Amino acid sequence: MTVRSWLQFARAELNKSGIEAADLESQLLACHVLAVNRSWLVTHADDSFPQDSGEVLLARRLDHEPLAYILGWREFYGRRFEVGPGVLIPRQETEVLLECAIDRMRLAVGRPIQVLDLGTGSGCLGVSIKLELPEARVIASDISLAALEIAQRNGANLGASVDFVNSDGFDNIRRGPFDLIVSNPPYIGEAEPLPREVSHFEPSEALFGGPTGLEFFERLSQEAGEHILPDGSLLLEVGYRQADKVTAIFIQNGWKHVETRQDLSGIPRSVVFKRTKKT
């Protein structure tokens, strides 16, 4: 079987399984098997392809295992982050939260900035913040040791000096207070339906925030005030149709709503708060 014929076969199978971007995904699978880039596939379309190796990976994708787990990486803000079972796969919408954090940090030019990435997962936020603003001191925490191992490797591989801490929320956070706290917390309700590739493969503790999905926001609104400077900012990613509810929770617990940003689909995705009193 040639590279061209395998790509045609894989694309057809992915389409039949209802997987979007079947053309791109078939190419990425082939690149992974051959350890080449996509342009190589074009110039070597008539070369022989190792069908058995390709079918193993294709079968995993047809079972709706996330492509990122099969490849072992996902791109985030132009950088390749290692991912694997046990760590949430970075999403494009989280780049909105990152850009919001960068904008906030640039307002504090001229003094050292201390940032906490609470629930870092793969480290995509904390590592990216450090790389975009190297003068910042970044601490990244997660309750999952498996996630922290991957986050630490991402920091090392990308050359970002980030301090990683195993912590359930703020329990083991000994440094601070912080100029900036960012978090992409678990915010999906327990009864909310999800695609198989999310519900069957990604870690439930990184997805589900409780019965309503708002429980972790309630906790943050009560605890974060003790760990943030008086003029510091708290930046959160929120789920679909959650922005107003989350804002109400934080206002009720002594926070001022500063900003809400939409993702590329027009969904309110990131919210920014400052504390108005000790919470």
BELBELSUL-V180839 format. One record per residue. N is the residue number from 0. SS is DSSP state (@ for helix, = for strand, . for the rest). OMEGA is omega in whole degrees, -180 to 180 (999 if undefined). Layout:
N:SS:OMEGA ; N:SS:OMEGA
This chain:
0:.:180 ; 1:=:176 ; 2:@:-179 ; 3:@:-177 ; 4:@:178 ; 5:@:178 ; 6:@:178 ; 7:@:179 ; 8:@:-178 ; 9:@:179 ; 10:@:180 ; 11:@:-180 ; 12:@:179 ; 13:@:177 ; 14:@:180 ; 15:@:-180 ; 16:.:177 ; 17:.:-180 ; 18:.:-180 ; 19:.:179 ; 20:.:-177 ; 21:@:-180 ; 22:@:180 ; 23:@:-176 ; 24:@:178 ; 25:@:178 ; 26:@:-180 ; 27:@:176 ; 28:@:179 ; 29:@:178 ; 30:@:-180 ; 31:@:179 ; 32:@:-173 ; 33:@:-177 ; 34:.:179 ; 35:.:174 ; 36:.:-173 ; 37:@:179 ; 38:@:178 ; 39:@:-179 ; 40:@:-178 ; 41:@:-175 ; 42:@:-179 ; 43:.:-175 ; 44:.:-178 ; 45:.:176 ; 46:.:179 ; 47:=:179 ; 48:.:179 ; 49:.:-171 ; 50:@:-177 ; 51:@:179 ; 52:@:179 ; 53:@:-178 ; 54:@:178 ; 55:@:180 ; 56:@:180 ; 57:@:179 ; 58:@:178 ; 59:@:-180 ; 60:@:178 ; 61:@:173 ; 62:.:178 ; 63:.:167 ; 64:.:-177 ; 65:.:179 ; 66:@:-179 ; 67:@:178 ; 68:@:180 ; 69:@:-180 ; 70:@:-178 ; 71:.:180 ; 72:=:172 ; 73:=:178 ; 74:=:177 ; 75:=:180 ; 76:.:176 ; 77:.:180 ; 78:=:-179 ; 79:=:179 ; 80:=:174 ; 81:=:173 ; 82:.:178 ; 83:.:177 ; 84:.:-178 ; 85:.:178 ; 86:.:179 ; 87:.:179 ; 88:.:179 ; 89:.:178 ; 90:.:179 ; 91:.:-178 ; 92:.:179 ; 93:@:174 ; 94:@:176 ; 95:@:178 ; 96:@:178 ; 97:@:-179 ; 98:@:177 ; 99:@:179 ; 100:@:179 ; 101:@:179 ; 102:@:180 ; 103:@:-178 ; 104:@:-179 ; 105:@:176 ; 106:.:-176 ; 107:.:-179 ; 108:.:175 ; 109:.:177 ; 110:.:179 ; 111:.:-179 ; 112:.:178 ; 113:=:-173 ; 114:=:172 ; 115:=:172 ; 116:=:-173 ; 117:=:-176 ; 118:.:-168 ; 119:.:-178 ; 120:.:179 ; 121:.:-176 ; 122:.:-172 ; 123:@:180 ; 124:@:-177 ; 125:@:-180 ; 126:@:-180 ; 127:@:178 ; 128:@:-180 ; 129:@:-179 ; 130:@:179 ; 131:@:-179 ; 132:.:-173 ; 133:.:-178 ; 134:.:-180 ; 135:.:171 ; 136:=:-173 ; 137:=:172 ; 138:=:-179 ; 139:=:-176 ; 140:=:174 ; 141:=:177 ; 142:.:-176 ; 143:.:176 ; 144:@:179 ; 145:@:178 ; 146:@:-179 ; 147:@:178 ; 148:@:179 ; 149:@:179 ; 150:@:179 ; 151:@:178 ; 152:@:178 ; 153:@:178 ; 154:@:-180 ; 155:@:-177 ; 156:@:-177 ; 157:@:176 ; 158:.:-180 ; 159:.:180 ; 160:.:-178 ; 161:.:175 ; 162:=:-178 ; 163:=:-175 ; 164:=:174 ; 165:=:-175 ; 166:.:170 ; 167:.:-174 ; 168:.:-179 ; 169:.:-170 ; 170:.:-177 ; 171:.:179 ; 172:.:-175 ; 173:.:-179 ; 174:.:-177 ; 175:.:0 ; 176:.:-171 ; 177:=:171 ; 178:=:-174 ; 179:=:171 ; 180:=:177 ; 181:=:180 ; 182:=:169 ; 183:.:-170 ; 184:.:172 ; 185:.:-175 ; 186:.:179 ; 187:=:177 ; 188:=:-174 ; 189:.:-178 ; 190:.:-176 ; 191:.:180 ; 192:.:-179 ; 193:.:174 ; 194:.:-179 ; 195:@:-176 ; 196:@:174 ; 197:@:-173 ; 198:@:-176 ; 199:.:-172 ; 200:.:-176 ; 201:.:-173 ; 202:.:-177 ; 203:@:-178 ; 204:@:178 ; 205:@:-177 ; 206:@:-168 ; 207:=:-178 ; 208:=:-177 ; 209:=:-178 ; 210:.:-178 ; 211:.:-175 ; 212:.:-177 ; 213:.:-172 ; 214:@:-179 ; 215:@:176 ; 216:@:176 ; 217:@:-180 ; 218:@:-180 ; 219:@:-178 ; 220:@:-179 ; 221:@:-173 ; 222:@:-171 ; 223:@:-178 ; 224:@:179 ; 225:@:-172 ; 226:@:-176 ; 227:=:179 ; 228:=:-177 ; 229:=:179 ; 230:=:-178 ; 231:=:-178 ; 232:=:175 ; 233:=:-176 ; 234:=:-175 ; 235:=:166 ; 236:=:-180 ; 237:.:-179 ; 238:.:179 ; 239:.:179 ; 240:.:180 ; 241:.:-170 ; 242:@:-178 ; 243:@:-180 ; 244:@:179 ; 245:@:178 ; 246:@:179 ; 247:@:178 ; 248:@:-176 ; 249:@:177 ; 250:@:179 ; 251:@:-178 ; 252:.:169 ; 253:.:179 ; 254:=:176 ; 255:=:176 ; 256:=:-176 ; 257:=:-172 ; 258:=:169 ; 259:=:179 ; 260:=:179 ; 261:=:173 ; 262:.:-176 ; 263:.:178 ; 264:.:180 ; 265:.:-180 ; 266:.:174 ; 267:=:-167 ; 268:=:-178 ; 269:=:178 ; 270:=:-177 ; 271:=:179 ; 272:=:166 ; 273:=:-179 ; 274:=:179 ; 275:.:177 ; 276:.:178 ; 277:.:-176 ; 278:.:999
